[in-house]
Amino acid sequence: MKKKEAYAILLLSFLCGTLMGCGKADPLKTTAGHAIETCMDAEKETQEISGAETFSEPEVRQTEEASETTEAMSLAETEAMQMILEAYQKYVDEQLPVKDGYAYELIYVDEDNIPELFAESDSEAGGNLLLTYHDGMVYADYTDRLGGFQYIEKANFYKNSNGHMGYYYDIFYTIIDGQQTTLAEGYWGDKWENGEIVWDYEADYPMQEYFWNGEECSSKEEYEEAIATFCEAAVKSDNWKSAGSFSDEMYLDVYTAYEALQK
């Protein structure tokens, strides 16, 4: 009995050792384990080489759907932009005389992603036009003379500062429903009384007067301060950009102007 008991104990110890050893066994010692390890190693190497991640089937499906949605949105945006460009070009071809030598630049004035078309003639008398697109319509608003148009990109805030022969102005605009709307305006220049220019004999120059929103300012400094205060309240930026005469981005047609905008 003792031998049998000893043999049983010895057999039991061997089986327990074998079972405990299974937890430490190299998977490459078995065919199935070797196949699994090889696949995992190959997948790991592929990930390390390509930087790709492994996705479950639902994740893959969601990624594909998101990609398709993005592509559809991109296509819709491209088609919408093409329609806008065609509308601008149609207006240009039908409304702006070739003899006035217009050149064009696409700029972002208001907050959306639809660019506005700045059209500049080749003469002071011809001035500028700002074309906007809103709800399928093209609106054109005139700004007098050349060289005074400036805007703050995507702030919906722009101005025309210009004038001649003793009469000058600073007019500030915004776009509402596609149309130019005046926010504030200032005028300054030679002072007139009884149909004659009032002369400053000490300075040997006509006396100057300044008006901001219809109210007379006491000096040039007060006028400029009124403008600065208004601009600071209206928009928190002084990053003015020029279009037209002081820009290198003028083109002879709308499509070339759009290509330049994309660069």
Secondary structure, DSSP 4 states (H G I P E B T S, - for coil): -HHHHHHHHHHHHHHHHHHHHHTT--GGGSHHHHHHHHHHHHHHHHHHHH------HHHHHHHHHHHHHHHHHHHHHHHHHHHHHHHHHHHHHHHS-GGG--EEEEE--SSSSS-EEEEE-SSTTT-EEEEEEETTEEEEEEE-SSS-EEEETTTTEEEEEEEETTEEEEEEEEEETTEEEEEEEEEEEE-EETTEEPEETTTTEE-EEEEETTEEESSHHHHHHHHHHHHHHH-S---EEE-STT-S--BSSHHHHHHHHH-
